[in-house]
């Protein structure tokens, strides 16, 4: 298992657009991927699950992966968030 924390910089947070593009990025990996915010956890490949976390700007999330490409998945998704979902 691999996990890292990252701060969401987007001014609206993890909303519909950012959740959709994040989920699309997560689907590129075979590992089981989770996003954790406080006591909540969501499947990183689910746009609705991500939106349900209620992550706002400046909040810290944890990206956790388990599987054959877990390190690459976590590092890629951390970089994606740091680049403001671009």
C-alpha positions as CSV (number, residue, x, y, z in Angstrom):
1,X,0.0,0.0,0.0
2,X,1.2,3.5,-0.9
3,X,-0.3,6.8,0.3
4,X,0.6,10.5,0.2
5,X,-1.1,13.7,1.2
6,X,-1.7,16.7,-1.0
7,X,-3.3,20.1,-0.7
8,X,-6.2,20.9,-3.1
9,X,-5.4,24.4,-4.6
10,X,-8.4,24.8,-6.9
11,X,-10.4,27.7,-5.8
12,X,-13.7,25.7,-5.8
13,X,-12.1,22.6,-4.5
14,X,-13.0,19.1,-5.6
15,X,-16.2,19.9,-7.4
16,X,-17.9,18.4,-10.5
17,X,-15.3,19.3,-13.1
18,X,-12.3,18.5,-11.0
19,X,-13.8,15.3,-9.6
20,X,-14.6,14.1,-13.1
21,X,-11.1,14.7,-14.5
22,X,-9.5,13.3,-11.3
23,X,-11.7,10.1,-11.7
24,X,-10.7,9.8,-15.3
25,X,-7.0,10.0,-14.4
26,X,-7.5,7.4,-11.6
27,X,-9.1,5.0,-14.1
28,X,-5.9,4.8,-16.0
29,X,-4.4,2.7,-13.1
30,X,-5.2,-0.9,-12.2
31,X,-4.7,-0.4,-8.4
32,X,-7.5,0.1,-6.0
33,X,-7.5,3.9,-5.4
34,X,-9.0,5.8,-2.5
35,X,-9.2,9.5,-1.6
36,X,-9.5,10.2,2.1
37,X,-10.6,13.5,3.6
38,X,-11.1,13.7,7.3
39,X,-13.2,10.7,8.3
40,X,-14.6,10.2,4.8
41,X,-13.2,7.9,2.1
42,X,-14.2,7.6,-1.6
43,X,-13.3,5.5,-4.5
44,X,-10.9,7.7,-6.6
45,X,-12.4,6.3,-9.8
46,X,-15.9,7.6,-8.8
47,X,-16.8,11.2,-9.7
48,X,-19.8,11.1,-7.4
49,X,-17.9,9.6,-4.6
50,X,-15.2,12.3,-4.8
51,X,-17.8,15.1,-4.9
52,X,-19.4,13.6,-1.8
53,X,-16.2,14.2,0.2
54,X,-16.9,18.0,0.2
55,X,-13.2,19.0,-0.3
56,X,-12.7,22.7,-0.5
57,X,-9.8,24.9,-1.5
58,X,-6.8,24.6,0.8
59,X,-7.8,21.3,2.3
60,X,-5.5,18.3,2.5
61,X,-6.5,14.9,1.1
62,X,-4.8,11.6,1.2
63,X,-4.5,9.4,-1.9
64,X,-4.1,5.7,-1.1
65,X,-3.4,2.9,-3.6
66,X,-3.1,-0.8,-3.4
67,X,-2.0,-2.9,-6.3
68,X,0.6,-3.5,-8.9
69,X,1.0,0.1,-10.0
70,X,0.4,1.7,-6.6
71,X,3.5,3.9,-6.4
72,X,3.1,5.2,-10.0
73,X,-0.7,5.8,-9.4
74,X,-0.2,7.8,-6.2
75,X,2.7,9.9,-7.6
76,X,0.8,10.6,-10.8
77,X,-2.4,11.6,-9.0
78,X,-0.5,13.8,-6.5
79,X,1.2,15.6,-9.4
80,X,-2.1,16.0,-11.1
81,X,-3.6,17.7,-8.0
82,X,-0.6,19.9,-7.5
83,X,-0.9,21.1,-11.2
84,X,-4.5,22.1,-10.4
85,X,-6.1,19.2,-12.2
86,X,-4.5,20.0,-15.5
